[in-house]
Amino acid sequence: MYAFEIERPSTIADAVNALKGEDAQALGGGQTLIPTLKQRLAMPAKLVSLTDIGEMKGVCLGDGGEVCIGGATTHATVSKEAAAHYPALADLASHIGDPAVRNRGTIGGSLANNDPSACYPAAALGSGATIITNAREIAADDYFEGMFTTALDEGEVITEVRFPVPEKANYQKFLQPASRFALVGVFVAKYADGVRVAVTGASEEGVFRWTEAEEALSGNFDGGAVDGLSVSADGMISDLHGTSEYRAHLVKVMTKRAVAASG
């Protein structure tokens, strides 16, 4: 590690002010940032911890019935407190990383980092969620801009994420056992106006919607509806864990499993 300053604001306003300083970085659960600092891949002069901001923690129901989750809420809390309202989302949270990660990592930190194999981006995009920041509201369809890239501006903080609750939903993750990230993960959500299918872990561009499957499943919500479809291997991640062709194949397999498990 190296020498840096750290601030622990207790309000969103104080956190935003602290981040206006030169070379300041927001710190959520630190599950990605701390290892990055240890490797000197990032060297901010100041860290602004968001973990003491009470207004950014917890799960509740909004006026429209959507599930509202504070940006500093841990995965473990989501897995417990969202279970009664959005079981598929709670189940996804319960299988992120290991117990240490789930009790430190936060939903806001995960979405801000936008790792191409993270689980929450699939949930947010698959649910058509809204990302609330200290400055504005961003639809999930406009938020994710590529690998480790989002619509967030410098110093902007995710304060809350709002998830419309679907009629049916499920997340299926083909686990990479060493990291517990998704080799491929698919989140399927059925709403009154159609089906959304979001894929993580597969593309070099990060999370994406499989629109052809959405159209097929909106007409017939059955795994067999995607039998005639295929996903191109072009642009898919290829590494020692799986080729691009393998990941493309898994997208279809995990989509069918998610539909079958959604009940």
Stockholm file with secondary structure:
# STOCKHOLM 1.0

chainA/1-263         MYAFEIERPSTIADAVNALKGEDAQALGGGQTLIPTLKQRLAMPAKLVSLTDIGEMKGVCLGDGGEVCIGGATTHATVSKEAAAHYPALADLASHIGDPAVRNRGTIGGSLANNDPSACYPAAALGSGATIITNAREIAADDYFEGMFTTALDEGEVITEVRFPVPEKANYQKFLQPASRFALVGVFVAKYADGVRVAVTGASEEGVFRWTEAEEALSGNFDGGAVDGLSVSADGMISDLHGTSEYRAHLVKVMTKRAVAASG
#=GR chainA/1-263 SS CCCCEEECCSSHHHHHHHHTSTTEEEESSCTTHHHHHHTTSCCCSEEEECTTCGGGCCEEECTTSCEEEETTCBHHHHHHHTTTTCHHHHHHHHTSSCHHHHHHCBHHHHHHHTCTTCSHHHHHHHHTCEEEESSCEEEHHHHEEETTEESCCTTCCEEEEEECCCSEEEEEEEECTTTCSEEEEEEEEEETTEEEEEEESSBTTCSEECHHHHHHHHHCCSGGGGTTCCCCCTTBCCBTTBCHHHHHHHHHHHHHHHHHHTC
#=GC SS_cons         CCCCEEECCSSHHHHHHHHTSTTEEEESSCTTHHHHHHTTSCCCSEEEECTTCGGGCCEEECTTSCEEEETTCBHHHHHHHTTTTCHHHHHHHHTSSCHHHHHHCBHHHHHHHTCTTCSHHHHHHHHTCEEEESSCEEEHHHHEEETTEESCCTTCCEEEEEECCCSEEEEEEEECTTTCSEEEEEEEEEETTEEEEEEESSBTTCSEECHHHHHHHHHCCSGGGGTTCCCCCTTBCCBTTBCHHHHHHHHHHHHHHHHHHTC
//
